[in-house]
Structure formats: structure tokens, C-alpha cells
Amino acid sequence: MRILRLILGDQLNQSHSWFNKQDDDILYVLMEIKQETNYVLHHAQKIIAIFAAMRNFKEDLLKKNHHV
């Protein structure tokens, strides 16, 4: 059975216990939902920085053989 783990833009913590071992049954999904970016006014550069951090986080997970 596959396990889906959702990671939002404010949860990019490589030290989290989820990432201690690689498991083929776990799929990580990184997303930022509209409500998270719209509940308060954010500068466009901040939103772009969050997306860039998420992209880098994804690449780090892939290098460690996690499924993203």
C-alpha cells in the first residue's frame, strides 16, 4: 500500500524523522495551496522564494532516493 505524505511550503525540514530512511511505499507531495498564500498579503518575491525553496527541497529528497 502506498503512503502519501503532504509537505507544504512552511514544512521544509530535512531533519524531520520522515526522511531518516528511504521507503519505496512512500510518496511525498509538495504543494502550496491558494489559501496559504492568500490569507494575508504576501510580496510576490516572498511567494517566489517559497516555491524556489520547495523546488530545492524536492531535489534534495530525490538525491536521497525518496519518491517525490
C-alpha positions as CSV (number, residue, x, y, z in Angstrom):
1,M,0.0,0.0,0.0
2,R,1.4,3.5,-0.9
3,I,1.6,6.2,1.7
4,L,1.1,9.8,0.6
5,R,2.8,12.5,2.7
6,L,1.9,16.1,2.0
7,I,4.5,18.8,2.6
8,L,3.6,22.4,2.5
9,G,5.9,25.4,1.8
10,D,6.4,26.1,5.5
11,Q,7.3,22.5,6.3
12,L,10.6,22.1,4.5
13,N,12.6,20.4,7.3
14,Q,15.2,17.9,6.1
15,S,15.8,16.8,9.8
16,H,12.2,15.6,10.1
17,S,12.0,11.9,11.1
18,W,10.1,11.1,7.9
19,F,13.3,11.4,5.9
20,N,15.5,9.2,8.1
21,K,15.1,6.3,5.7
22,Q,14.0,5.7,2.2
23,D,10.9,3.7,1.6
24,D,9.5,2.8,-1.8
25,D,5.9,2.8,-0.5
26,I,6.1,6.5,0.5
27,L,5.3,9.2,-2.0
28,Y,6.0,12.8,-0.9
29,V,3.8,15.6,-2.5
30,L,5.0,19.2,-2.2
31,M,2.3,21.8,-2.7
32,E,1.3,25.3,-1.7
33,I,-2.4,25.8,-1.6
34,K,-4.0,29.1,-2.6
35,Q,-5.5,29.7,0.9
36,E,-2.0,29.5,2.4
37,T,-0.7,32.3,0.1
38,N,-3.8,34.4,0.2
39,Y,-4.8,34.5,3.9
40,V,-2.6,37.6,4.3
41,L,-1.0,39.8,1.7
42,H,2.5,38.5,0.6
43,H,5.0,40.2,-1.6
44,A,5.4,38.4,-4.9
45,Q,9.1,37.8,-4.2
46,K,8.3,36.0,-1.0
47,I,6.0,33.6,-2.8
48,I,8.6,33.0,-5.5
49,A,11.2,32.4,-2.8
50,I,8.9,29.8,-1.2
51,F,8.4,28.0,-4.5
52,A,12.2,28.0,-5.1
53,A,12.8,26.6,-1.7
54,M,10.3,23.9,-2.4
55,R,11.9,23.0,-5.7
56,N,15.3,22.8,-4.0
57,F,13.8,20.6,-1.2
58,K,12.4,18.3,-3.8
59,E,15.8,17.9,-5.5
60,D,17.4,17.1,-2.1
61,L,14.8,14.4,-1.5
62,L,15.3,12.9,-4.9
63,K,19.1,12.8,-4.4
64,K,18.3,10.7,-1.2
65,N,16.2,8.3,-3.4
66,H,12.9,9.4,-1.9
67,H,9.8,9.4,-4.3
68,V,8.5,12.9,-4.9
